[in-house]
């Protein structure tokens, strides 16, 4: 069994309004931790994700990055990550899962002409 946690802290001038953490369990997890060199287009990373099994996910890059998902070499989705902002989702989210199709490959594009970045992704899956 694997457990992933997502926390939210909200503050105003008056102090902390909410500081919550929610944990999710799954039978499997998949992840990617790679360096993406400057001026790289479509760096391929193999990872098999079945959307119906997703419990939670997190994607992060220090620099802006384009993430494309593919199934059997067919483009399924394109997601743009904002520099330094994580993309998170879980089964209790009030917003839709950003991934709508199963995929077996991520392709990463770093448009920065001079700086490499590190891309991290975690996917928690049920059985």
GUFI-274678 format. One record per residue (C-alpha): x, y, z; residue in three letters. Coordinates in nm, 4 decimals. Example, Ala and Ser with C-alpha at 12.3 -4.5 7.8 and 13.67 -1.06 7.14 Angstrom:
REM residues 2
<r east="1.2300" north="-0.4500" up="0.7800" rest="ALA"/>
<r east="1.3670" north="-0.1060" up="0.7140" rest="SER"/>
This chain:
REM residues 127
<r east="0.0000" north="0.0000" up="0.0000" rest="UNK"/>
<r east="0.1185" north="0.3514" up="-0.0830" rest="UNK"/>
<r east="0.0017" north="0.6780" up="0.0728" rest="UNK"/>
<r east="0.0230" north="1.0270" up="-0.0765" rest="UNK"/>
<r east="-0.0852" north="1.3442" up="0.1059" rest="UNK"/>
<r east="-0.2004" north="1.6829" up="-0.0188" rest="UNK"/>
<r east="-0.2011" north="1.9862" up="0.2093" rest="UNK"/>
<r east="-0.3582" north="2.3297" up="0.1820" rest="UNK"/>
<r east="-0.2654" north="2.6321" up="0.3935" rest="UNK"/>
<r east="-0.4676" north="2.9524" up="0.3678" rest="UNK"/>
<r east="-0.3615" north="3.2725" up="0.5469" rest="UNK"/>
<r east="-0.4758" north="3.6304" up="0.5568" rest="UNK"/>
<r east="-0.3577" north="3.9345" up="0.7559" rest="UNK"/>
<r east="-0.5655" north="3.8055" up="1.0461" rest="UNK"/>
<r east="-0.3780" north="3.4742" up="1.0517" rest="UNK"/>
<r east="-0.4302" north="3.1177" up="0.9370" rest="UNK"/>
<r east="-0.7849" north="3.0414" up="0.8275" rest="UNK"/>
<r east="-0.7314" north="2.6760" up="0.7350" rest="UNK"/>
<r east="-0.4423" north="2.4302" up="0.7323" rest="UNK"/>
<r east="-0.5594" north="2.0878" up="0.6176" rest="UNK"/>
<r east="-0.3946" north="1.7712" up="0.4913" rest="UNK"/>
<r east="-0.5742" north="1.4864" up="0.3211" rest="UNK"/>
<r east="-0.4171" north="1.1438" up="0.2669" rest="UNK"/>
<r east="-0.4916" north="0.8964" up="-0.0113" rest="UNK"/>
<r east="-0.4016" north="0.5281" up="-0.0340" rest="UNK"/>
<r east="-0.3422" north="0.3121" up="-0.3357" rest="UNK"/>
<r east="-0.2010" north="-0.0239" up="-0.4327" rest="UNK"/>
<r east="0.0511" north="0.1197" up="-0.6806" rest="UNK"/>
<r east="0.2354" north="0.4365" up="-0.7686" rest="UNK"/>
<r east="0.4134" north="0.5616" up="-1.0769" rest="UNK"/>
<r east="0.6572" north="0.8474" up="-1.0953" rest="UNK"/>
<r east="0.9026" north="1.0401" up="-1.3066" rest="UNK"/>
<r east="1.2062" north="1.2396" up="-1.1838" rest="UNK"/>
<r east="1.4107" north="1.3695" up="-1.4751" rest="UNK"/>
<r east="1.6215" north="1.6597" up="-1.5860" rest="UNK"/>
<r east="1.4982" north="1.8314" up="-1.9007" rest="UNK"/>
<r east="1.7837" north="2.0197" up="-2.0730" rest="UNK"/>
<r east="1.7436" north="2.3719" up="-2.2088" rest="UNK"/>
<r east="1.5788" north="2.3952" up="-2.5519" rest="UNK"/>
<r east="1.4509" north="2.0364" up="-2.5416" rest="UNK"/>
<r east="1.1502" north="1.9275" up="-2.7464" rest="UNK"/>
<r east="0.9497" north="1.6100" up="-2.6735" rest="UNK"/>
<r east="1.1837" north="1.4286" up="-2.4333" rest="UNK"/>
<r east="1.0045" north="1.0912" up="-2.4009" rest="UNK"/>
<r east="0.9459" north="0.9248" up="-2.0626" rest="UNK"/>
<r east="0.7690" north="0.5879" up="-2.0390" rest="UNK"/>
<r east="0.4941" north="0.5703" up="-1.7745" rest="UNK"/>
<r east="0.1692" north="0.3699" up="-1.7850" rest="UNK"/>
<r east="-0.1341" north="0.5425" up="-1.6342" rest="UNK"/>
<r east="-0.4921" north="0.4154" up="-1.6377" rest="UNK"/>
<r east="-0.7154" north="0.7134" up="-1.5588" rest="UNK"/>
<r east="-0.9865" north="0.5046" up="-1.3893" rest="UNK"/>
<r east="-0.7288" north="0.3937" up="-1.1288" rest="UNK"/>
<r east="-0.5975" north="0.7416" up="-1.0376" rest="UNK"/>
<r east="-0.6336" north="0.8389" up="-0.6724" rest="UNK"/>
<r east="-0.4064" north="1.1451" up="-0.6721" rest="UNK"/>
<r east="-0.1376" north="1.3114" up="-0.8785" rest="UNK"/>
<r east="0.1214" north="1.5865" up="-0.8627" rest="UNK"/>
<r east="0.3319" north="1.7394" up="-1.1420" rest="UNK"/>
<r east="0.6017" north="2.0024" up="-1.0837" rest="UNK"/>
<r east="0.8745" north="2.1832" up="-1.2743" rest="UNK"/>
<r east="1.0850" north="2.4783" up="-1.1595" rest="UNK"/>
<r east="1.0590" north="2.6235" up="-1.5134" rest="UNK"/>
<r east="0.7583" north="2.6407" up="-1.7450" rest="UNK"/>
<r east="0.7203" north="2.3058" up="-1.9177" rest="UNK"/>
<r east="0.4873" north="2.1531" up="-2.1749" rest="UNK"/>
<r east="0.3751" north="1.7983" up="-2.0934" rest="UNK"/>
<r east="0.2135" north="1.5875" up="-2.3649" rest="UNK"/>
<r east="0.0547" north="1.2470" up="-2.3052" rest="UNK"/>
<r east="0.0591" north="0.9699" up="-2.5638" rest="UNK"/>
<r east="-0.1025" north="0.6265" up="-2.5933" rest="UNK"/>
<r east="0.0466" north="0.3962" up="-2.8572" rest="UNK"/>
<r east="0.2233" north="0.6988" up="-3.0141" rest="UNK"/>
<r east="-0.1041" north="0.8944" up="-3.0475" rest="UNK"/>
<r east="-0.1157" north="1.2375" up="-2.8815" rest="UNK"/>
<r east="-0.3890" north="1.2484" up="-2.6166" rest="UNK"/>
<r east="-0.3391" north="1.5728" up="-2.4223" rest="UNK"/>
<r east="-0.1185" north="1.8757" up="-2.3800" rest="UNK"/>
<r east="-0.0776" north="2.0333" up="-2.0373" rest="UNK"/>
<r east="0.1243" north="2.3472" up="-1.9702" rest="UNK"/>
<r east="0.2942" north="2.3673" up="-1.6314" rest="UNK"/>
<r east="0.3595" north="2.7128" up="-1.4913" rest="UNK"/>
<r east="0.7094" north="2.7644" up="-1.3530" rest="UNK"/>
<r east="0.7290" north="2.6724" up="-0.9850" rest="UNK"/>
<r east="0.3577" north="2.5874" up="-0.9520" rest="UNK"/>
<r east="0.2514" north="2.2326" up="-0.8807" rest="UNK"/>
<r east="-0.0448" north="2.0751" up="-1.0543" rest="UNK"/>
<r east="-0.2324" north="1.8526" up="-0.8090" rest="UNK"/>
<r east="-0.5533" north="1.6528" up="-0.8234" rest="UNK"/>
<r east="-0.7207" north="1.3869" up="-0.6101" rest="UNK"/>
<r east="-1.0398" north="1.1808" up="-0.6167" rest="UNK"/>
<r east="-1.2072" north="1.4227" up="-0.3719" rest="UNK"/>
<r east="-1.1228" north="1.7329" up="-0.5772" rest="UNK"/>
<r east="-1.4003" north="1.9713" up="-0.6658" rest="UNK"/>
<r east="-1.2426" north="2.0208" up="-1.0092" rest="UNK"/>
<r east="-1.2016" north="1.7725" up="-1.2929" rest="UNK"/>
<r east="-0.9006" north="1.5471" up="-1.3337" rest="UNK"/>
<r east="-0.6639" north="1.7265" up="-1.5747" rest="UNK"/>
<r east="-0.5947" north="1.3910" up="-1.7435" rest="UNK"/>
<r east="-0.8843" north="1.2415" up="-1.9393" rest="UNK"/>
<r east="-0.7161" north="0.9620" up="-2.1367" rest="UNK"/>
<r east="-0.4986" north="0.6637" up="-2.0437" rest="UNK"/>
<r east="-0.1375" north="0.7094" up="-2.1516" rest="UNK"/>
<r east="0.1908" north="0.5201" up="-2.1775" rest="UNK"/>
<r east="0.4342" north="0.8041" up="-2.2534" rest="UNK"/>
<r east="0.4951" north="1.1606" up="-2.1420" rest="UNK"/>
<r east="0.6807" north="1.3966" up="-2.3746" rest="UNK"/>
<r east="0.8391" north="1.6991" up="-2.2092" rest="UNK"/>
<r east="0.9305" north="2.0280" up="-2.3784" rest="UNK"/>
<r east="1.1483" north="2.2914" up="-2.2111" rest="UNK"/>
<r east="1.1379" north="2.6056" up="-2.4257" rest="UNK"/>
<r east="1.3900" north="2.7953" up="-2.2105" rest="UNK"/>
<r east="1.6938" north="2.8462" up="-2.4366" rest="UNK"/>
<r east="1.9507" north="2.8548" up="-2.1528" rest="UNK"/>
<r east="1.8234" north="2.6718" up="-1.8433" rest="UNK"/>
<r east="1.7587" north="2.3055" up="-1.7700" rest="UNK"/>
<r east="1.4787" north="2.2101" up="-1.5320" rest="UNK"/>
<r east="1.3836" north="1.9129" up="-1.3186" rest="UNK"/>
<r east="1.0423" north="1.7581" up="-1.3800" rest="UNK"/>
<r east="0.8732" north="1.5514" up="-1.1096" rest="UNK"/>
<r east="0.5472" north="1.3605" up="-1.1402" rest="UNK"/>
<r east="0.3698" north="1.1259" up="-0.8986" rest="UNK"/>
<r east="0.0598" north="0.9209" up="-0.9690" rest="UNK"/>
<r east="-0.1129" north="0.7168" up="-0.6953" rest="UNK"/>
<r east="-0.3222" north="0.4311" up="-0.8357" rest="UNK"/>
<r east="-0.5806" north="0.1911" up="-0.6971" rest="UNK"/>
<r east="-0.5362" north="-0.1833" up="-0.7581" rest="UNK"/>
